Amino acid sequence: MSLLRYAGDIQIELEARSENAYKALEYVYRVQTSQCTGGTEEKFDLQFNHSAWIRLTEIALRTANLFTKILVSHNNSLNSLTDQMFYTVVRNNVHGERMLYGSAVAIAPGIYKYDQFCPYAHRKNGSISVHDVAVNYDYHINTTEWWYGPKNQNFDNISVIEDTILYRSGDVLLPAVEEETPVAKLSDGYWTKPYYDCGGGDVWMVTYLAPIFGLDFEIKKPFFLGIASVDIELTLLDINQCDPDGKVEGALDVFRGTHHCLSSTKCLPLSGLGFKRGAYKCVCADGFYFPDIRAEDKFFLGLEIEVRWKEKDFPQFFSCTPCAPGCLTCDDNTPCLYTRNIALRIIILLLTVTTIIGIIFVSLVVYIYRSQMAIRTASPVFLQLMCLGCLLMCSYVFVIFPEPTAIICAAKGWPMHIGFVLMYGALVLKTWRISVIFRVGSIKKIQLPDYVLVQRLVPCIGVTVGFLAAWTAADPPRAETFRTEAGLKYQGCSQSWWYYAALGGELTLLLYGCYLCFTVRKAPAHFNESKKIAWTIYNAIILGSFNVVITIFIGYSAGPDVLYLLSFLEVQVYVTITICFIFGPKFWALYKKAEVSDFQATFSVTGRMKKPATAVSIIERFSTNIKTSGTQTSPEFFNAMYVKHKSSRPKPSIGSARVAPTP
């Protein structure tokens, strides 16, 4: 409760200060716009930051301490001095200090030859004028703030110092004497509230008064005997009504936050206008621009704003116009955000949907004709895995369709990279099996059925998933702001070394596939898809690399629509062209009803039918090279060939080569 009460008290105090600052500004405005009649009775009820004037207050303090020393050393009397000495001191105080308007010394009765004596020096018409204020003004009356204000202060804690002095007599120094002297500090002085000296100097000023002390020698206690003052001119100071900026506070920072700039503008102080209200200008804040874009001075003057505010005529003319969405700063309503081409993106989505439908159709055909040799010899399980990989990569186009966010950026790589490894991993493993089976000179029995290859594919997928999980956890792609070549901003996903590491791993997989295709280039045509697989991998390496380079160096500066189009083309390079190369010849064989099992024909990539050798001649040609394997091809396949040609040719000798049945 005490904490809440304390916070409430602070809020009340701040509101009171703000209200007093506004009242003071009203006073300033009234003085500006009316003729004063003389006097200094009206004051600012404000607490100023006096630290900016410490250098000037030292003049009054040294003057006061000088007269205090004279008083103490002359038994609390100034009769040893002359009027000219007093006049010289106050004149000297004003000389050389541009911000000092005047200086005075006023003393109590009984310590000088006059009951009242107050020499006052001030600036007038470019020179210094000095006169005794006490001749025509009784400053001992109770209404004189600059006398009774410092006199009524508590001086119990005044410092009294002891000096050791060796006076001179002729050519000889006299014995040392100890003198105790009160010394006034800054905190012992008295500040008046700022006022307008109407009828005098007609200037704004604030006065600092340093006390002059006498000393009661019996009890060693100082007592008040006068003041030395400096009048600090405020007319040359600028009133800063703008909001606090955290910098070192000035003397007039009490007026901070009293400007009338609207929320679409921000206040900047103007220098050189002096002690008057409205010494600021309202410039457009970030995110806004000046309504008159052809204006030379794009700001609103505080002087005019204050007049309109006083007259209760404050139109929205003093407000700035919001920038286009996405603009932090602007000079006009030129757009800053890239406007996405929704029509183009929908067309790309429709084409992707068409591709997905085609992949599903391919998968169904593979499933329906899985017992046909054109499909069976290519391992239907791996053909289905390739289709699954294609579907995952196509889903990438849907993931990146919305505006990028942190979640979308972190998730977009998963379907693309897993689908890539699933599709090309299946291709590479199929080629690897053929390479192992038909390695020249090897007669070792090999068991490589489909489930064995699947067991080898699973770790590849696991490594990919682990890499993606580490990427997402350690340094996931983030939504960042990019700029097109035209300067338009858009949201995109950041790239890091993780992205390039993934590309490097996929390139390594493709290069290994190229090597395997080279090793099986002489395998029997019935088993060999190396040419189609090689073309598929070459296409992925060349076109895929070209697409990545274009994306990195051109795509980001071209805008999100071009990036989206390049992503779609990347998917088409990996998916559509691969399906055409791998599945096209097989479906063409099914369409022509060519029985691969009869070895009556094989097909080129272009679909042309080539006349091969008979089945018996093929068996004879590879009788010493074909090893036992666990491929999809079953022993019934070779038995069928044997029965068909039994009547025309002798039974071929297969020797040690036989084909192991599929588990």
Secondary structure as UniProt FT lines:
FT   HELIX           2..33
FT   HELIX           50..53
FT   HELIX           54..73
FT   TURN            74..75
FT   TURN            79..80
FT   HELIX           83..94
FT   TURN            95..96
FT   TURN            98..99
FT   STRAND          100..107
FT   TURN            109..110
FT   STRAND          119..124
FT   TURN            125..126
FT   STRAND          127..132
FT   HELIX           133..135
FT   TURN            139..140
FT   TURN            142..143
FT   HELIX           145..151
FT   TURN            156..157
FT   STRAND          159..165
FT   STRAND          168..169
FT   TURN            170..171
FT   STRAND          172..173
FT   STRAND          177..183
FT   HELIX           186..188
FT   STRAND          190..191
FT   STRAND          195..196
FT   TURN            199..201
FT   STRAND          204..216
FT   TURN            217..220
FT   STRAND          221..233
FT   TURN            235..236
FT   TURN            251..252
FT   HELIX           253..255
FT   TURN            256..257
FT   TURN            263..264
FT   STRAND          265..269
FT   TURN            277..278
FT   STRAND          280..284
FT   TURN            286..287
FT   STRAND          288..289
FT   TURN            293..294
FT   STRAND          299..301
FT   HELIX           302..310
FT   TURN            311..312
FT   HELIX           316..318
FT   STRAND          321..322
FT   TURN            325..326
FT   HELIX           342..368
FT   TURN            369..371
FT   HELIX           373..376
FT   TURN            377..378
FT   HELIX           380..399
FT   HELIX           406..411
FT   HELIX           413..437
FT   TURN            440..441
FT   HELIX           450..474
FT   STRAND          479..483
FT   TURN            485..486
FT   STRAND          489..493
FT   HELIX           497..519
FT   TURN            520..522
FT   TURN            525..527
FT   HELIX           530..550
FT   HELIX           551..555
FT   HELIX           556..558
FT   HELIX           560..574
FT   HELIX           576..591
FT   TURN            592..593
FT   HELIX           596..598
FT   STRAND          602..603
FT   TURN            605..606
FT   STRAND          609..610
FT   HELIX           615..621
FT   TURN            622..625
FT   HELIX           635..644
FT   TURN            645..648
FT   TURN            655..656
//
